[in-house]
Every structure is written in structure tokens, then in C-alpha cells.
Amino acid sequence: MTSWRVVSERFASRAFEGEGARRAGGRWNGAGRAAVYTAATTSLGLLETLVHADLGLLPFYLTIPVTFHADLVETVDLGELHSNWNSVPAPPQLQRMGDDWLIAGRSCILEVPSVIVPHESNFILNPLHPDFRSLEIGEPIALETDPRLHSYEFRIPNSKFLILDIPSHETRNIELPTICSGLSTPKKSRMVTGRSRMLVLALATFCDESRVPGTRSRAIEWSPDQAQGLRSMVGLPVEPSTEAEALR
């Protein structure tokens, strides 16, 4: 059998320590109990990740296969669970069930239903179980996904807007003393940056004091000429259209 661990490349070397779950707890373990959450497929692992992570971070995620024998697995049947088992936040009885399993060491792996897709399974690994050493952990694989999964698009009624998506390795804070001149915002404006480390700039008809939805950043009104100048400054093609643009 094979399950998949979807993890940020930053933590790939520690993906099977269970430290994150130990510190914060999870649906099937309380804080203080190490556990490694994996999924039956990469796609399910991706969905499980997306409910917690910023979409824009997907280019920085990896998937790691782990292979094991079926006799190492104890299964929790969906029919055994209380009707609120998939509620958010997780009901405490699930953590107690998982903690009992971890403490007793009944098996190295616990198969549980996924909250995202209840008829598919996640596999929780006990890194402290003696059989954990028998698991075959494969090499990390870059998680290649459709770019539309990690695109940003602000839909603002009755407004024009411009979104510039700049690859993370090119992202930088840009000071725009020329383009910002004449605006009520400070000349050295910090652009709208998300957790995704992408640079997102909005051209909208609302006033400077408005906030861009989903961010802590204040919106800046850009004229078409200013927007084109900004595209040029950050190395994007200058386009003649002044209509609203959005990422695909």
C-alpha cells in the first residue's frame, strides 16, 4: 500500500517526524502526541492541504510517497463514528480516539475517513511505533498543478482592476516614486503582497482608503497610464487595453 504526504518544500526533510501535529494537534491527535498525516492519493492530500494553506503556496509544495504492508494498518470505519465526526472544529472524541490508538501502540498506521471526501481515506502514521522503521519513504516529487489553482482574482462590482502575478522568485518590494506621484497614498507604497509571496497589485475605482478584499493592504487607484508604467517597471509586457485584467 502507498499513501502520500503533501508538504511544503521548506519542511520536506522533517515531513515524517510528526512535529507539526505534536505541537498544534490535529483532528485525530491531541497536542503533545506526534502523528504524521498522509492521504491515500496525492489529489486527496492536495485537497486536505488546500483547506489550510494559501492557494498561492502550491508551487512550493511537494508530495512524498510512503509504502507499507496492509497488516500494519488499523481501520476506523465511517459507520463507527458519531454523526458530528466531520464537524469543524473537530469534536474532541476524535482526538481521544486517536490518542488512545497512539498511546496503546496497537498499530503503526491508522486508516481514517477524510472529512473532505468521506469515502476516501487518510492514513495517520505513528512515528514512535517500532514498525515505523519498516515504512519505505520515497523521494519528494514536485507537486505540479494547474496554474489556475494558485491564481488570484479580485472581483469588485462596478470597478476596473488590474492583477499582476509575478513568480515568487522575482517578487520584491517595489517603491514607485514616479508612478505614485499625484496620488494621496505615500509615494513609497508597499504593494499588496499575499502570504503566497506573489506580488498582487489592484487597479480599482474605489478610494485610496478602501481595503483590498482578503488582505490587510490598502487599495490604490491606478490610472491606465500608471498601470502600464507599473507593468513596464516590473518587467511585464505593456498592453494597450485599459480594461480590467484578471489571471486565468
N, C-alpha and C positions, 0 to 999 in steps of 0.2 A: 504494500500500500504506500501511497505517496500523498503527502499534504504539502502545503505551500505557505511560506512565511513572507508576507509583503511588508517591507520595512524601508525606512529612509536609508539612503546610502551612508548617511552620517553615522548610523548605528549598526551597520551591517556586520561589523566584526563582533558585536555583542548581541546579535539577534536572538541567540538561543540561551541567554543567561537567565531570562525571566525577571530581570531587574525592574523594568518599567512596570510590569504588573505587580511586582512586590511593593514598589513604592506607592503606587496610586490605587491598587486594587483593580478588579475587573468584574464583569458580570458573574464569572464563575470562581472568583477567588477574592478573599479579603486582603486589605493592605497588610503587608508583612509576610505574605505567602508567595514565593516565586512561582511563576507559571508562564508558559510560552504559548501564545495563541497562534494557531495556524488554521488554514482553511482547506477544504477538500479540493478546491481548484484555485488557480490564480485569479480567475474572474470573481469568484466569491470573496477571496481575500482583498481584491481591489474594492469591491463594494463595502466590505467591512471597514476598510481604510477611509473611504470617502465620507462616511458618516461622522468621522472625527477630524479628518485632515483638510487643509485648504486644497482645493482643486488644482491651483497653480503649482503646487508642490509635486505633482505627479511625475514630472520629468526627473525628479531626484529620488525616485523610489526604485527598489529592486525587488525581485521575487526569488526566494531561495527554496529549493525542494528538500524535503526530508523524507526518507524512505524507511519503512518499518514493517515488522511482521504483524499480521492481524491478531495474533494471540497476545499482543501487548496492549490491546485496546479493550477498555470497558465502555459500554454504550449506555447513554441516557436516552430512553425512548420518549418521544414527544408526548405520547399518551400518559406518561407518568407524571407530567408536570402540571402545576396549578394553572388555571386559566389566565392568570396575570403574569406568567413567566416571561413574556416578551415586552412587558411594560418598560417605560423609560421615566425615571431611573430604574435600574434593575431591582426587583424585590429582594430583600435580604436573605430569603430562604435559598436562593440560588448560590449566593456566596457561601452560605453554611454547607450546602450540599458539596460544593467544590472543595471547600476547606476540609471537610470530613474525608473526602477522597484523597486529598494531598497528604493529610496527616496519617491516615491509615496506610498509605502506600499500596493500595490494592492493585494498582496497575501503573504503568508508565504513562499511558495515554488515555484521555477521557474524550469520547466522541459525544458531542452535544449538538442539538439543532441550532441553526443560525437564526437569529432574530430577523435578519434582513430577508433571508429566504428560508423559511422554517423547514422545508422538506429537503434542504441540503445541510451538510454537516461542517462544523468546525471541530478541530482536534486540539485539545489542550495537552501540552506536554509538561510532565513534571521533571524539571532539570535535576532534582535531587534524588530521583529514583535510581536504583542500581542499574536498571535496564536502559537508562538513558544513553549509556555509552555504546549500546548496540545500534543506535539510530545512525543512519547514513545521511549526513548533511551534505548536500551538493554545493556547487559553486553558485554564487549570486548571478542572476541574469537581469540585465537591464529591462525595466518594465516599459515596453514600447506601447503607447496607447494613441488613439486617435486624438490629434491636437484639439479637436472640439471639446474634449473632456476637460481640458485645463485652460480654456479661453474665458475671458471676462467680457461681459457685456452689460452696460448700464442702460436700462430702458426708462427714460424720463419722459412722461407725457408732454406733448406740445413743445419739445425742445430739440435743438440740434446738439449733437455730441460727437466728440472725437475720442476714440480709444486707440492708443498706441501700445502695441505689445512688443516689448523688447526682450530678447533672450536674457536669461538670468546672468549669464557670464558677462553681458555687456551693460548690465544695469549699474547705474551710478547716480548719485545726487547731482542734479544739474542746476546751476544758477543761471537765471535768464535775465540779466540786467537790461538787455535791449528789448527782448520780446515783451517783458513785463512792464516796460516803461509806459506810463499813461494809465495803468490800472491802479485801483485803490489798494490792491494787495501789495505786500512788501516786494521790493524788486528782487530780493534773493528769496524766491519762493521755493519751499520744499514741495516737490511734486507729490501727487498721490501715489504712494507705494504700498503694496499689499504684503501680507505675510509670504506671498509667493515669490518675492524678490523680483517680480516683474514691475516695470515702470508703467503706470497707468495714468494717462492724462485725459481729463474730461473737458470737452467744449460744450457748454450748456448755456441756456438762455436765462437761467436763474441767477440771482445776485451773488456777489462775492462771498457773502456771509452764509450761503447755503452749504450744507454738507453733502458730500457725495455719498449716496446710499451704500451702506455696508462698510464704510471706512470711517476713520476719525479725522480725515483730512477735509479741509475746506475747498469748495469748488472755486474755480477761476474761470471767468468768462474770457474766451479767446475769440478774437475776430478771425475770419478766414485767412487774412494775411498773416496774422500771428501764428495761427495753426500751421500754415505752410512753412513759415520760418522755423517753427519748432521741429517739424518733420526733418527739415534740412539739417538742423543742428544736431539731431540725434542720429543722423545717417540713414533716415528712411526716405524713400522716393517722394518727391514733391508731386502732388497730384492736383490737377486743375479743378476738380469737383469741390464745391463748398458744402455739399450735402453731408448729412450725418454718416459716419462710417462706424461699422461695428465689426468685431472679429467674427470670422466664420464659425 
